[in-house]
Structure formats: C-alpha cells, structure tokens
C-alpha cells in the first residue's frame, strides 16, 4: 500500500510540476513571457538567467550500485515536448533553471558489464569491483562472508576464483554470484 501511495505522490508531483512549468513557459496569455515573470525581481529588473537554456539532468541508478548522469540543455520553450520523452522517470527536483530526473534501471550498468568482478575485500566482504579485486576499485559492498564455512562446503577452486575475481557480464551472472555466496553470509550477531 505504501509503495502505491509513493507512486501516486510521484505522479502528482510530476503533473503539478508540468502544469506550473507549462504556465510559466507559455506566459499564460500575457504579453510578458512566464519565465521572465518568474525571474522578475522586486526592483523591476529581469534576471540574466532568462536567456540560458533549461538543463535536464538525467540520472540512471543501476542494481549494481552505479549511478550515471547525463546533462541535456533544453530550450525553455521546448521543455514540455522534451518531458514527453522521459515518461516513467521520477522528478527528483526542479527549479527555474534545472530539473533532475531519475530512472531506476532493473539491470547492471554498462560499466559493470564491461569490467565488473565479484571478489572478497581485505576484510572478508563480498564486493563488486571495477576490475580485478587486487586493484581495489570498489563499486558496491554486500556482506561479510563466512570463509571457514565456505571452505568446508565448496571446492577449493570456487574460493580461489572468488579471491581472484569472478567476472560478470550480465544480470543473470550478477544474481547467480549473489545467490551462490549468499548462503555463506555471516550473521551480524
């Protein structure tokens, strides 16, 4: 129920933001542009920001813990059309010069597909690295592994493979490693 409420709240906020931006950008029939009215100060001066393009910040959040960000300048008058291209994105924040949108991808990032390796950190944590574990370029840390239990249960090659780094290329391999080593998770007692 709470998740459904959050979806409705997100869509309501997006709709309200769209309506407000539409009114501001079209000027709602007056002689003065709506964005210029918004930026009009109490001293009768218009802010210089009015001539700058609106900036869309597109953020993608992946299951592997990576966040990619892309910035796109949009002409102020073309914002409503541009927003039509981003259905399903959450509006994180909006102000007169910038809007941040978020999309939660149900996949691992291109960077993880290209060079992601699961391994053990120095303190025994199951960790996703960019590159081999020896390089220590951590992307995401999961949980501490009970190496004694793992040594007793798995062939020695599997433990050595994890220490060297297990390459992942797709979501199935990512989930498989999490599933395989999840049973060796140490309880935080």
Residue pairs with C-beta under 8 A, 6 or more apart in sequence:
10 90
10 91
13 91
14 90
14 91
17 91
17 94
17 99
18 80
18 83
21 79
21 80
21 94
22 80
23 34
24 34
24 35
24 37
24 38
24 96
25 33
25 34
25 35
25 76
25 77
25 79
25 80
26 34
27 33
27 34
27 35
27 36
27 37
28 34
30 37
32 40
33 50
35 50
35 76
35 96
36 46
36 50
38 96
39 46
39 47
39 49
39 50
39 96
40 46
40 47
41 47
49 96
49 97
52 97
53 73
53 74
53 75
53 76
54 73
54 74
54 75
54 76
54 79
54 97
54 98
54 99
55 71
55 72
55 73
55 74
55 97
55 98
55 99
56 71
56 72
56 73
56 74
56 82
56 86
56 98
56 99
56 101
57 69
57 70
57 71
57 98
57 99
57 100
57 101
58 69
58 70
58 71
58 72
58 86
58 89
58 101
58 103
59 67
59 68
59 69
59 70
59 92
59 100
59 101
59 102
59 103
60 67
60 68
60 69
60 70
60 102
60 103
60 105
60 109
61 67
61 102
61 103
61 104
61 105
62 68
62 105
62 107
62 108
62 109
62 112
63 105
63 106
63 107
63 108
63 171
63 174
64 108
64 109
64 112
64 116
64 128
64 139
64 140
64 174
65 128
65 139
65 140
66 108
66 109
66 111
66 112
66 139
68 109
72 82
74 82
86 101
86 103
88 103
89 101
89 102
89 103
90 101
90 102
90 103
90 104
91 99
91 100
91 101
92 100
92 101
92 102
93 99
93 100
94 100
106 171
107 171
108 116
108 168
108 170
108 171
108 174
111 130
112 128
112 130
112 139
112 168
112 174
113 168
113 169
113 170
115 130
115 131
116 128
116 129
116 130
116 139
116 167
116 168
116 169
116 174
117 128
117 129
117 130
117 131
117 132
117 133
117 165
117 166
117 167
117 168
118 126
118 127
118 128
118 129
118 162
118 165
118 166
118 168
118 177
118 181
119 127
119 129
119 132
119 133
119 162
119 163
119 164
119 165
119 166
120 126
120 127
120 133
120 145
120 147
120 162
120 163
121 127
121 133
121 136
121 138
121 141
123 144
124 144
124 145
124 147
124 186
125 141
125 142
125 143
125 144
125 145
126 141
126 142
126 143
126 144
126 145
126 178
126 181
126 185
127 133
127 138
127 139
127 140
127 141
127 142
128 138
128 139
128 140
128 141
128 142
128 168
129 135
129 136
129 137
129 138
129 139
129 165
130 137
130 138
130 139
131 137
132 164
132 165
133 163
133 164
133 165
134 165
142 178
143 182
143 185
143 186
144 185
144 186
145 181
145 184
145 185
145 186
146 184
146 185
146 186
147 159
147 184
149 184
150 158
150 159
150 181
150 184
151 159
153 184
162 181
166 177
167 173
168 174
168 177
